[in-house]
Amino acid sequence: MLLALGKGEDMGEKKAREHIGVWQGDRKEQPEILDLPAWAQARSIDAAIWTALPPQFDGEEGKIVDAQTIMERLKGMQGTLRYGAERYIRCAPPQIDTPYRRDLEASLGWMALTTEN
């Protein structure tokens, strides 16, 4: 399962093992995400898996840039590159509510896709 998720994020096996988060409710260790046990219990979820990728920009892992830089990059894209970027952003679950995402929604109109879209 981890490797399949890693493949979807275009990462190799080693990186997948390092950057995929896993939580199982029956284990006693502290989860990486605060309040995860309470969130999961409220939804009757007994396990969770997610990508835990570090920031990256221009191929440089760990590089964090401001929203304006991201916006300029996205606005400069054309064709299939722009379509792929838009699709990637819009397909992220709406629960991923970050300042970057709010800026993209306001500036580009790239709202999260839902089952109603």
Order of alpha helices (4+ residues) and beta strands (2+ residues): alpha-alpha-beta-alpha-beta-beta-beta-alpha-alpha-alpha
